[in-house]
């Protein structure tokens, strides 16, 4: 009987599944797996950075993406970033090295006694094979299970040199594909309810942010002239934000959503849970006069919804079938009417709206924006005009430190579309070492760092909760240009809009990573200026 090492078998399974890029931060327990690695290894200098890069990569490729972490400590470092991937249901396989089997029980250095528990409940499946011979099968199971979200696999490092029958490679080179055909009777019923409704509304979520999802949702909305809202706490944009039927992103509060959807008699929520609330503003979920149907392929989201009916199905398939059922005409065209950007009253300080207006005007229409500047949320939507799927990425659970490395994963996954990272100075501190990966891998990201010296979103939330003089909100002034240059990155500061425009042109022409720092006026997520600054408009 021909045998191969466990390592060789797993490497072959990686190739079968197209796992040609790995994101990691290795330690001693992981080295035996990395021997003769047949894949590109993207190094992150901290595990949170590693997980966020892989998350961005997986969201764009929509394929299982392999992560290599170091034992328990490395796994622990990555858990903050994993919260975002869990909410996004990103297809991640997190592998972690374990001590040799004979040394786990005595709890020696780098042993993880409860390895399968460590990443729960953030992963929906967690494995540590009971024998070396079962490692290839456990790896195969993890890759296939990642189609439903992140999974965790712990492997003792002496397992990689163990021998297994070579036949397991062919046996485990298998696929599992879900059926995507939607029951025609279900589509007919939904169509009838839409047509019969006097005031229907669509609420779209991140799961329909695909080319097919955008095409179908635009066709359906235009055919029936239905207003469209985006689901709250939005990590992806499911509909063009300047379309005349697009209203906005729903507020992340019970009372706010209940009031908005209460004006309609039928709400179809497609590709989003019901709902991801944030601030506590209690009220009635929905009046009795509003019926709600949630459509998605996440059983847990359907189970935990506090109201409404649910249909378990692929949301894009349902949208496409509905659009076809109402026989829409050709998609319409629209022009964006955007109010002039607000301006700052202080020299050398820009209003965030000025920055976003410049990005809208100068960056190509297919640019992907990875955003982690919560306090400028309203300013971003006031100025941007996004007309392509996959144009907007935001940390799904609100975990900071995600945006900077995630943008690198996004750019690695699709080098054909420009990538702009919009990040606040508070967020940048969490994962600043990701700049080194961008330089080493020559990743063409344009990083626009908005420096306002404060945790603006937290300041706004503190006032919302009536918390005066909350500590820890003042960040001071940090020279991020010098930090970036220290990592070997091209970096400049823009004092005005003209200079920002010139630097954006330079970044696009250069082709590599570049950081542009801008001092900005503090603003709030709801669009208001912070009390200590004035806001003027032109």
C-alpha positions in Angstrom: 0.0 0.0 0.0 1.4 3.4 -1.0 1.5 5.9 1.7 2.1 9.7 2.0 2.5 12.0 4.8 -0.5 13.7 6.4 1.1 17.0 5.3 1.3 15.9 1.7 -2.3 14.7 1.7 -3.6 18.0 3.1 -1.5 20.0 0.7 -3.0 18.1 -2.2 -6.5 18.7 -0.8 -5.7 22.4 -0.6 -4.8 22.4 -4.3 -8.0 20.5 -5.1 -10.0 23.3 -3.4 -8.1 26.1 -5.0 -6.6 27.3 -1.7 -3.5 28.9 -3.3 -3.2 31.8 -0.9 -2.8 31.4 2.9 -2.9 34.2 5.5 -0.9 33.5 8.6 1.4 34.3 11.5 3.3 31.1 12.3 4.9 29.8 15.4 6.8 26.6 16.3 3.7 24.4 16.3 2.9 25.4 12.8 6.3 24.9 11.1 5.8 21.2 10.2 2.7 22.0 8.3 4.4 24.8 6.4 7.2 22.5 5.0 7.1 22.4 1.2 4.0 24.6 1.2 2.5 24.7 -2.3 0.8 28.1 -1.8 1.5 31.8 -1.4 1.9 32.7 2.3 0.7 36.2 3.2 2.3 37.2 6.5 0.5 39.4 9.0 2.4 40.7 12.0 -0.4 40.1 14.4 -3.2 37.5 14.2 -6.0 40.0 14.2 -4.5 41.4 11.1 -4.2 38.0 9.6 -7.9 37.1 10.2 -9.1 40.5 8.8 -7.0 40.1 5.7 -8.4 36.7 5.1 -11.9 37.9 5.8 -11.6 40.6 3.1 -10.1 38.1 0.7 -12.9 35.5 1.3 -15.7 38.1 0.9 -14.5 39.0 -2.6 -13.6 35.5 -3.8 -16.5 33.8 -2.1 -14.3 30.7 -1.6 -12.9 29.0 1.5 -9.8 30.8 2.7 -7.1 29.2 4.8 -5.7 30.9 7.9 -2.7 29.7 9.9 -2.6 30.8 13.5 -0.2 29.9 16.4 -1.7 27.7 19.0 -3.9 29.2 21.8 -2.2 32.6 22.0 -2.4 33.2 18.3 -6.0 32.1 18.2 -6.8 34.4 21.1 -5.2 37.4 19.3 -7.4 36.7 16.3 -10.8 36.4 18.0 -11.5 40.2 17.8 -11.3 40.1 14.1 -13.2 36.8 14.0 -16.3 38.5 15.4 -16.6 40.5 12.1 -16.1 37.3 10.0 -18.7 35.4 12.0 -21.4 38.0 11.4 -20.4 38.2 7.7 -20.4 34.3 7.5 -17.1 34.6 5.7 -15.8 31.3 4.4 -12.7 30.9 6.6 -10.8 27.8 7.8 -8.7 28.7 10.8 -6.0 26.2 11.5 -3.9 26.3 14.6 -0.9 24.3 15.7 -1.2 22.1 18.8 1.5 20.6 20.9 2.5 17.0 20.2 -0.2 14.6 21.4 1.8 13.2 24.2 2.4 16.6 25.7 -1.1 18.1 25.6 -2.3 16.4 28.8 0.5 17.7 31.0 -0.3 21.2 29.8 3.3 22.0 28.7 4.2 25.3 26.9 2.0 25.9 23.9 -0.4 23.1 24.7 -4.1 24.0 24.2 -6.0 21.5 26.4 -9.5 22.7 25.3 -8.6 23.5 21.8 -12.1 22.9 20.3 -13.7 25.3 22.9 -11.4 28.3 22.4 -12.9 29.7 19.3 -16.5 29.0 20.2 -19.1 30.4 19.8 -17.5 32.5 17.0 -17.1 29.4 14.8 -20.0 27.2 13.9 -17.7 24.1 13.9 -14.5 23.3 15.8 -12.4 20.2 15.4 -9.3 18.5 16.7 -8.9 15.0 15.1 -8.6 12.1 17.6 -5.8 10.6 15.5 -3.2 11.6 13.0 -4.9 9.4 10.4 -8.1 11.5 10.7 -6.4 14.8 10.0 -7.0 14.8 6.2 -10.7 13.9 6.6 -11.1 16.6 9.3 -9.4 19.1 7.0 -11.8 18.2 4.2 -14.8 18.5 6.5 -13.6 22.0 7.7 -13.2 23.3 4.1 -16.7 22.0 3.1 -18.2 23.3 6.3 -16.7 26.8 5.8 -19.3 27.4 3.2 -21.6 28.2 6.1 -19.1 30.4 7.9 -15.8 30.2 9.9 -14.6 26.9 11.2 -11.6 26.0 13.5 -9.2 23.1 13.2 -6.5 22.3 15.7 -3.8 19.8 14.7 -1.0 18.4 16.9 2.2 19.2 15.1 3.6 15.6 15.2 0.6 14.6 13.1 1.9 16.2 9.9 4.8 13.6 9.5 2.5 10.6 10.1 1.8 8.3 7.2 -1.7 7.7 5.7 -2.8 5.7 2.6 -2.3 7.8 -0.6 -5.8 6.8 -1.6 -7.3 9.2 0.9 -6.4 12.1 -1.4 -8.7 10.9 -4.2 -11.3 9.8 -1.7 -11.5 13.2 0.0 -11.3 15.3 -3.2 -15.0 15.9 -3.1 -17.5 18.7 -3.2 -20.8 19.4 -1.5 -23.1 21.8 -3.4 -26.4 23.1 -2.0 -29.5 23.1 -4.3 -30.4 26.6 -5.3 -33.7 26.0 -7.2 -36.5 27.9 -5.6 -40.0 26.4 -5.4 -42.1 28.1 -8.2 -45.2 28.0 -6.0 -43.3 30.1 -3.3 -42.3 32.6 -5.9 -45.8 32.8 -7.3 -47.1 33.4 -3.7 -44.5 36.2 -3.1 -45.3 37.8 -6.4 -49.0 37.8 -5.6 -48.5 39.4 -2.2 -46.2 42.1 -3.7 -48.7 42.9 -6.4 -51.7 43.0 -4.0 -49.9 45.1 -1.4 -50.8 48.8 -1.5 -47.5 50.0 0.0 -44.8 47.3 -0.2 -41.2 47.9 0.7 -37.9 46.1 0.1 -35.2 45.8 2.8 -32.0 44.4 1.4 -29.0 43.1 3.3 -25.4 42.2 2.6 -26.1 38.7 1.3 -27.4 40.1 -2.0 -24.3 42.2 -2.7 -23.4 40.3 -5.9 -23.7 41.3 -9.5 -26.8 39.1 -9.9 -28.3 40.4 -6.7 -27.9 44.0 -7.8 -29.3 43.4 -11.2 -32.4 41.5 -9.8 -33.1 44.0 -7.0 -32.9 47.0 -9.4 -35.2 45.3 -11.9 -37.7 44.3 -9.2 -37.8 47.7 -7.5 -38.2 49.5 -10.8 -40.8 47.2 -12.2 -43.1 47.7 -9.2 -41.8 51.1 -8.1 -41.0 49.8 -4.7 -38.9 51.9 -2.2 -35.7 50.2 -1.0 -34.0 50.4 2.3 -30.7 48.9 3.3 -30.7 46.7 6.5 -29.2 48.4 9.6 -25.6 47.9 10.8 -24.7 47.4 7.1 -21.4 45.7 6.3 -22.0 45.6 2.5 -24.1 47.7 0.2 -26.9 45.7 -1.6 -28.3 48.5 -3.9 -27.0 51.6 -5.6 -27.2 54.4 -3.0 -28.0 57.1 -5.5 -30.9 55.3 -7.2 -34.2 57.3 -6.9 -35.9 54.3 -5.2 -33.2 54.0 -2.5 -34.2 55.6 0.7 -31.3 55.1 3.1 -29.9 52.6 5.7 -32.4 51.8 8.3 -31.6 53.1 11.8 -30.3 50.4 14.2 -33.1 50.9 16.7 -36.4 49.1 17.3 -38.5 52.3 17.5 -36.9 53.8 14.3 -37.3 50.7 12.2 -40.9 50.1 13.5 -41.9 53.7 12.5 -40.4 53.5 9.0 -41.7 50.0 8.1 -45.0 50.7 9.8 -45.8 53.0 6.9 -46.0 50.0 4.6 -48.3 47.0 4.6 -45.7 44.5 3.3 -42.0 44.4 3.9 -39.7 41.8 2.2 -36.4 41.6 4.0 -34.0 39.8 1.7 -30.5 38.8 2.6 -30.4 40.2 6.1 -31.4 39.1 9.6 -34.4 40.8 11.3 -32.7 43.0 12.6 -29.2 43.8 13.8 -30.1 46.6 16.2 -27.5 48.7 18.0 -28.6 51.6 20.2 -31.4 50.8 22.7 -34.4 52.8 21.7 -37.4 50.5 22.5 -40.7 50.6 20.8 -43.1 48.5 18.8 -41.3 46.1 16.4 -44.1 46.5 13.8 -47.7 47.5 13.8 -50.3 44.8 13.1 -51.0 46.4 9.8 -47.5 45.5 8.5 -46.7 42.0 7.4 -43.0 41.0 7.1 -41.3 38.1 5.3 -37.6 37.5 5.9 -35.8 35.7 3.0 -32.4 34.2 3.5 -30.3 31.0 3.8 -29.3 31.3 7.4 -31.4 29.1 9.6 -30.2 30.6 12.9 -31.2 34.1 11.7 -34.6 32.8 10.8 -35.0 31.1 14.2 -34.0 34.0 16.4 -36.0 36.8 14.6 -38.5 38.3 17.1 -41.3 38.8 14.6 -42.3 38.1 11.0 -42.4 35.0 8.8 -39.3 33.5 7.3 -38.4 31.7 4.0 -35.2 29.7 4.0 -33.8 30.0 0.5 -30.9 31.5 -1.4 -31.8 35.3 -1.3 -30.2 36.1 -4.7 -32.1 33.2 -6.3 -35.4 34.5 -4.8 -34.7 38.0 -6.0 -33.9 36.8 -9.5 -37.0 34.7 -9.7 -39.2 37.5 -8.4 -37.7 39.9 -10.9 -38.4 37.5 -13.7 -41.9 36.8 -12.4 -43.0 40.5 -12.5 -41.6 40.7 -16.1 -39.7 44.0 -15.7 -38.7 46.2 -18.6 -35.2 47.4 -19.2 -33.4 49.0 -16.2 -33.8 52.7 -16.0 -31.1 55.3 -15.8 -30.7 57.9 -13.2 -28.4 60.8 -12.4 -27.2 61.6 -8.9 -28.1 64.9 -7.3 -25.6 65.5 -4.5 -25.6 68.5 -2.2 -22.4 70.5 -2.1 -20.0 69.1 0.5 -19.8 70.7 3.9 -16.5 72.6 4.5 -14.4 73.2 7.5 -14.0 76.7 8.9 -10.4 76.1 9.9 -7.3 76.2 7.7 -5.5 72.9 7.3 -8.6 71.0 8.5 -11.0 69.4 6.0 -14.6 68.4 6.6 -15.1 64.6 5.9 -17.6 65.4 3.2 -15.0 67.3 1.3 -12.7 64.3 1.4 -15.5 61.9 0.2 -16.6 64.3 -2.5 -13.0 64.3 -3.8 -12.9 60.5 -3.7 -16.2 60.3 -5.6 -14.9 62.7 -8.3 -11.4 61.3 -8.8 -11.6 57.6 -8.2 -12.9 55.2 -10.9 -16.5 54.1 -10.7 -15.6 50.5 -9.9 -13.5 51.4 -6.8 -14.0 49.2 -3.8 -14.2 51.2 -0.5 -13.3 49.5 2.7 -14.5 51.8 5.5 -13.7 51.9 9.2 -14.4 55.5 10.2 -17.7 55.2 12.1 -18.0 58.9 13.1 -18.0 60.0 9.4 -20.7 57.5 8.4 -23.3 60.1 7.5 -20.8 62.2 5.6 -19.7 59.2 3.6 -23.3 58.4 2.4 -24.0 62.1 1.8 -21.3 62.3 -0.9 -20.7 58.8 -2.3 -22.3 57.4 -5.5 -21.8 53.7 -5.6 -23.2 51.9 -8.6 -21.4 48.5 -8.6 -21.8 45.5 -6.4 -18.9 44.8 -4.1 -18.1 48.5 -3.7 -18.5 48.9 0.1 -17.1 46.9 3.0 -17.5 47.7 6.7 -16.7 45.6 9.9 -19.8 43.5 10.3 -19.7 43.3 14.1 -18.2 46.7 14.6 -14.9 45.3 15.8 -12.2 47.9 15.2 -8.9 47.1 13.6 -10.6 45.2 10.7 -10.6 47.8 7.9 -6.9 48.3 7.3 -5.9 44.7 6.8 -9.3 43.7 5.3 -8.7 46.1 2.5 -5.4 44.3 1.7 -7.3 41.0 1.4 -9.9 42.7 -0.8 -7.1 44.0 -3.1 -5.3 40.7 -3.2 -8.5 38.9 -4.2 -9.3 41.2 -7.1 -6.4 43.3 -8.4 -8.5 44.5 -11.3 -10.6 47.0 -9.2 -9.0 49.9 -7.3 -9.2 49.7 -3.5 -9.5 52.7 -1.1 -9.2 52.2 2.6 -11.0 55.0 4.6 -9.9 54.7 8.2 -10.0 56.9 11.3 -7.0 57.5 13.5 -8.7 55.6 16.4 -9.2 52.5 14.2 -5.7 52.7 12.7 -4.0 52.1 16.0 -5.6 48.6 16.3 -3.8 47.1 13.3 -1.2 49.6 12.1 1.3 46.8 11.6 -0.7 45.7 8.6 1.1 48.4 6.7 4.1 46.1 6.6 2.2 43.4 4.8 1.0 46.0 2.2 4.6 47.0 1.6 6.1 43.5 1.5 3.4 42.2 -0.9 3.2 45.5 -2.9 -0.5 45.6 -2.5 -2.0 48.5 -4.4 -4.2 50.0 -1.7 -4.8 53.8 -1.3 -5.2 54.4 2.5 -7.0 57.7 3.3 -6.5 58.2 7.0 -8.9 60.7 8.6 -7.2 62.2 11.7 -9.4 64.1 14.1 -7.7 63.2 17.4 -10.8 61.6 19.1 -13.0 58.5 19.2 -15.8 60.5 17.5 -18.4 57.7 17.3 -17.9 56.9 21.0 -18.2 60.5 21.9 -21.5 60.7 20.1 -22.7 57.5 21.7 -21.7 58.7 25.2 -23.8 61.8 24.7 -26.7 59.6 23.4 -26.6 57.6 26.6 -26.2 60.7 28.8 -22.6 59.9 29.9 -20.8 63.1 30.4 -17.0 63.4 30.4 -16.3 59.8 29.4 -12.6 59.0 29.7 -10.3 57.7 27.0 -11.8 59.6 24.0 -9.0 62.0 23.4 -6.3 60.4 21.1 -4.1 63.5 20.7 -2.2 64.1 17.4 -0.2 61.2 16.0 2.1 61.5 13.0 0.8 58.6 10.9 2.9 59.8 7.9 6.1 59.0 9.8 4.7 55.7 11.1 3.9 54.6 7.5 7.2 55.7 6.2 8.9 53.7 9.0 7.3 50.6 7.5 8.6 51.5 4.1 5.4 52.9 2.7 4.9 56.0 0.6 3.0 58.4 2.8 2.0 62.1 2.6 -0.2 64.6 4.4 -2.8 66.6 2.5 -3.5 70.1 3.9 -6.2 71.0 1.4 -8.5 69.5 -1.2 -6.2 70.4 -4.1 -3.3 68.6 -2.5 -5.6 65.6 -1.7 -6.5 65.4 -5.4 -2.9 65.5 -6.5 -1.9 62.8 -4.0 -4.8 60.6 -5.2 -3.6 60.9 -8.8 -0.1 60.0 -7.6 -1.3 57.0 -5.7 -3.2 55.7 -8.7 -0.2 56.2 -11.0 2.2 54.6 -8.6 0.5 51.2 -8.5 1.7 50.3 -5.0 0.4 51.0 -1.5 0.2 54.7 -0.3 -1.1 56.4 2.8 -2.6 59.9 2.6 -3.2 61.5 6.0 -5.8 64.2 6.3 -6.7 66.3 9.4 -10.5 66.4 9.5 -13.2 68.1 11.5 -14.8 65.8 14.1 -18.3 64.7 13.1 -21.0 62.3 14.4 -22.4 59.2 12.8 -25.8 60.9 12.5 -24.3 63.7 10.4 -24.0 66.4 13.1 -20.7 68.2 13.9 -19.1 67.6 17.3 -19.8 70.4 19.7 -16.3 71.8 19.8 -16.3 72.4 16.0 -18.4 74.6 13.7 -19.8 73.4 10.4 -20.3 75.6 7.4 -21.7 74.7 4.0 -21.0 76.2 0.6 
